[in-house]
């Protein structure tokens, strides 16, 4: 009896195999089969295989629930033959594999290696399940889930199942975009630069936390309703995917951003000394994009980093600078209003407008390492966490915070004291009298 090499599956696939192993008794299985694993894929929304099948459902129009029912039936009826091979799950338990499961893992690894990837993830396994030598192939192929279709979409999904790219324009069109505050003057300046016939690339320059990326996100939402500026997408790469496989990430982003915008936060990193050959290739790809006009580049950086960037002739000659100052207090209060519902839902408390206004006032005066609005957002989150903790732990050694489930200005002051290490008694005397419970 042999054991599967633990270096073959990605952490994502190992987790899904472990989940499938936990369902074997429910399906009255002695062996772990590809049919059961496919059933797990259908329930695991964060899996690469699930993401790919959802994309194919939108393209092919098949009924998702019918697919679930059919796979569930196959998982119950397909018992498999013992491969004399075990998979060691995440709890250290050896799980016997069916012969066909071993074939699928081997084929999935071959597909991964053909793409210069070292391990097999759920996306590769799904592609292997569509091969004619596997009994799941007929059912999948009839729905249009073919080997070619799956492998074509592998480039759009990271190994952990998260999309490699985000397209803010698509999210806005589908009603999935998070509403953001629009800084009208800055947005108008950005639009005018993007309307140039040449030298359209823009670098947003401002202190950390000033809202440079949020400005770009608001552009993405505006492009949906724009009749003048013809930019079909606003794309940002997933940071995990960028670390995991930078070349795969940039190529997926380039494809989607063709005829649109590619957002590159911290653009200075693509001009730093490369650590590996892949990073050197990534830097070259980004710098070639700046020379071209197929994708409009919007980068973000801080004033200090821009000084270094401006020494590069490519940056000076092919990009425009747009300064993004910290938000004013009034702007920051309005911006926090867009976070109110999310804060209330995440921390299961009531959030008052007065508390958010207090967060802006205290952050602007006492938190100097990050600009508004980000400093106020951080403070509001910290205060919400305190209220939630007191509610859960009935006091939690914080007598200053009432266990009433309501974020008050006084709660925000307690959080500000913790963040800044300034005792509440030493926070501005006028503010203390104004905001105390």
N, C-alpha and C positions, 0 to 999 in steps of 0.2 A: 504494500500500500504506500503510495507516494503522496506528497503534499504539493499543492500549487505554489510556485515561487511567489513570495509576497511582493516581489518587485514588478510583477506583471500587471496587476490591476492598479489603477489610480485610487487615491483615497476615496473619491466619489464612488467608484465601482465597488470597492471593498465594503463601503457602507451599505450600498444597495444589495449586494450579495448577502450581507449579514441580515438585513431586513427580510430578504426572501427566505433565508434559513429559518427565521423566526416564524414564518407562515407555513412551513412544511407540514406541521401536524394538522393545521386547519384544513389543508388540502389533501390530507391523508397520503402524504408522499414520504418515501424513505430516502429518495435521492433529490438533489437540487437540480431542477430542469430549466431549460431556457424559456419554456412556456410560463413557468412561475415567475421567473425574473422579468419577463416582458410584462406580466401582470403588475409587478411592483413598479416598473417604469411608468405605467399608466397612472399610478396614484402619486408618484413623486414629482411634484411640480418643479422642484429645483434641479432635477436631473437633466443632463444634456439630452438624453434620449427622449424625454418627455417634451422638452422645448422643440426638438426637431419634429416630432410627430404633430405637435400643435401647429407648427408652421405649415406642415404638409396638409393638415386638416383644412386650414384656411385656403390653401391653393387647390386642393382636390375636392373639397366639399363633402367628405364622408362623415357619417354620423359617429360622433365620439362614443356615445353610450353603447351603440351596437358593437363597436370595436371592443370596448371593455367587456361586454357580455360574452362575446365570442372568445376572447383571450381567457376569460375566467373559466369558461367551459373546457377549453384546451388544457389549462393548467390542472384541472381536476381529473381529466381523463388520461393525460400523458404521464405515465409512471417512469419511463426511461429504463435504461440498462446500466448496471453499475460499471463505472469507468475504473474502479479500483484506484481512485484518486480523491483526495480530500482538499477542501478549502478551509483554512483556519480563519474563523470569523473574528470580528472585533473584540469578542469576549474570550478568545483563546480556545474556542470549541472547534473540533474538527467536524466538518460537514461533508458527507459523501456526495460526490458529483455524478450526475448521469453522463454517459458517453457523449451525448449531443451537447451537453453543457461545456465539456472540455473542448469539443470541436469549435464551438462558438467563441470561446475565450481565445483559442489558438488563432482562429481566423481574424478575430478582432485585433489581436496584437499585431498580426501581419498587416492589417489595414493601417494601424497606427504607425508602424515602422515605415511603411511606404510613404507616409506623410512627414517623416523625420520626427516623429513623436516617440517617446521612450516607453510609455505605458498605455494600456488599453483602458479607455473610459466607457461610460455607458453609450455614448454616441457611436463609438467603434463597434461595440457589441450589437447595437441595433442594426448597423450596416451588415454585420455578419449574419444576423438572423434573417436577412432578406436573401441570402445565398441559396441556390437551388438544392444544395446538399442538406439543408436544415428544414425540418418539417414546418416551421413557422413561416417559411418564405411564401408559400402559395397564398395564405390568407393576407399577409402584408402586401404582397405585390398586386393582388386584386384591388386593393384600396389605393394603389399608387405609391405605396411606401416601398420603393425599389432601392436597389443598391446605389444606383447613380444618384437618385434623389437625396438619399441620406448623406452620402459622401459629399455631395455638393453643398450641403448645409453644415457639415462639420466645421467648416471655416468660420461660421458665424456664432459658434457656441464654445465657451471655454471648457476646460476639463472638469471644472467643478459644477458645470451646468448653467452658469450665468452667461447671458449674452456677451459676446466679445465687444459689441458696440451698442450704444444708445443713439437713437435718432429722435431728437426733441420735436422735430416737425411731425413725424409719424405719431409720436405719443400724443401730441396736441390734437391731431386730426381724429384719433381714436378715442379722445376724451380721457386719456390716461395721464396727462401731464399734471404735475402739481402746480397750482397757480402761484405766481410770483409777482412781486411788486415791480412795476415798470418805472424806471427813472427816465422820464420822457426826454429831457434834454440830452442826456448821454446816449440814449437810444437813437435819437435823431442824428447826432454826430456820427455814430457808428454806421447808420444807414447811408449817410452821405459818402462815407469812405468806401463802403461796399459797392456803391453805385459807380465808382470810377471805372473807366474802360481799361486802365492799366494800373499796376501797383495797388491791387485791391486788398492784399494781406494786411491784417491789423494786429498790433500787439497792445493789449490792454495793460496799462501800467498803474499799479496802485499798491498800497500797503496790504499786508495779509489781513483778510477779513473784510475788505472794503466792498466785496460783492461783485468781483470781476466775472466770475462764472455765472452768477445769477443774472448779470446783464446779458450774457450770451444766451442763457436759457430764455429770457424774456424776448430776445430776438427770434428764437425758434418758434415761440408761440405767435409772434407777430407775423412771421412768414406765412402762416396758414391763411391769414386773411389778406395778405399783401397782393395787390394787383400789379404793382410796378416792378418790384425786385424779384427776379425769377431765380430763386435758389430753392432747389427741391428738398434739401435735407440740411440738418445741422447735427453732426455726428460727433460723439465723444467715445473714446476707447475705455473699456473697463480696465481699471488699474491693475487688478489681479491678473487679468489676461495679458496685460502688457508686460508684467513681470514674468509670467509663466512662459509665454512664447511671443516675444516682441515682434517678430517678422510676421507671424500669422495675424497678430492684432492689427498692425499697421496696414497690411494688405486688405483685410476685411474692411477697415475704416476707409481706405482709399476708394474701394469699389463703391461703398455706400455714399461717400461724400462727393463722388463725381457729379458735377453740376450743382454742387451745394457747398456747405461749409464744414470744415474739419476743425473742431475746437481742441486746442492743445494746452491744457493747464500746465504751468511751470515750464514754459517752452525752452527755458535756458538749459534744461537737462539734455535736450537734443543737440546741444552744441558743446557739451562737456566732453572731457577725454573719455572715450569708450572703455568699459571694463572688459568686454568680451568681443569676439568677432561679430556676434549677433547684434550687440549694441552699436558697433561701428556701422553695420549694414543698416540698422534702424535709423541712425543719425543721417546717413547718406540719403535714405528714402525721404525723410522729412525735409532735408535741405533741398532736394530736387523738387519737392512740391512747392517750395517757396519760389523757385525759379520759374515754375509753370503757372498756368491759369485755369487748369481743369477743376481744381478744388481751391476754394478760398480758405486761407488759413486764418483763424483767430487764435492768437496765443495769449497767455496771461503771464505776468511776472511782476516782481517788486521793483521799486525804483533803483535799488542797489544792484540787482541782477541785470536790469536793463542797461546800466552804465557799462557793464562788461559786454553785454550783447551788442551794444551799439558800436563797439570796436570792430565787429565783424562786418566786412563790406557787404556781404549778402543781405544782412539785416538792414543796414543803412539804405541800400539801393532798392530793395524790393518790398519793404514793409512800411506801414505808417504807425505812428504812436498815438494812442488815445489814453489820456490820463483819467483814471477812475478814482476820485477822492473818497475818503470815508463818507458814509451817509451822515446827513445832518440828524439832529435829534428827532425832528418831525418825521423825516424819511424813515428813520430807524423804528419809530413807534408804529408807523404804517406797515413797515416790513414785518415786524413781529406779529401784527394782526393776522398775517397770512400763516403764521405758525400756530395760532391759538388753538384751532380745532385739533391739530395733530398732537400738540402737547397734552391737551385734555384727554385725548383717546389713549395715548401711549402710557400716561401715568395714572389714568383713571381718576382724575380729579377735576374740579372746576377751576378754570383760569380766569381771573378778572382782568379787565382792561387796565385798571389802576396798577396792578402788579407788573404788567408788561411795561407800562410807562416808567415805573420805578426801576425796572431792570435797565432800561435805556439810560436813565439819569445816572444811576450808580456806575454802570459800565463805562460811560463816557468820562466819568470823573476819576474812577479808581483802577480801571483795567487798561493799562497802557501798552501791553504786549500785542494786542490784536485790536484792529479798528472796528468801529461800528459799521455794519450791524452785527457782525459775527460775535463780538464780545458780549453784546446784549443777549443774543440767542444762547450762547454758552451759559450765561448767568441764569437765564430763565429756565434752561434745562436743569441746571444744578438745583435751583429752588424747587422746581416741580419734583425732582427726585427726593428732596428732603421731606416734602409734604407726603409723598407716596410712602416713604419709609416709615414716617411717624404713624401713618394710618395702619400700616402692616404690623408694626412692632409696638404699637401702643405707647408711644413716648420716645423710645429709642434714645434716651438721655439728651433730649432736645426740648426742654421745657418752654423755650421761646417760640416753638412751632406748635400751633394748635392742631389737634387731631380731628379737624373738621372737614378735611378733604377739599379745602378751598385755598388756592394760592393767593396770598394777600401781600401787600407791600412790605409788611413786617417780615414775612417769610423770605422775601427776596433779599432783605437786608441781612438776615442770618446767613444766607448763601454767599452774599458778597463778602461778609466777614470771613467766612471759611476760605474763600478763593484768594482773598488778598492778604490774609493773616492780620488784618487790621481789626482790633476789638470793636465790637458794636459801639461801646461807649466812646470810642475815639473817632468813629465815623462822623462826618460833618454834623454838628449839633443841631443845626436848623433842619437838616434832612431827617435826623432821627426823630425829632418832635413831629415832623410832618408825616412820616411814614410808619411810625410805631403803631402797634395794635391799640 
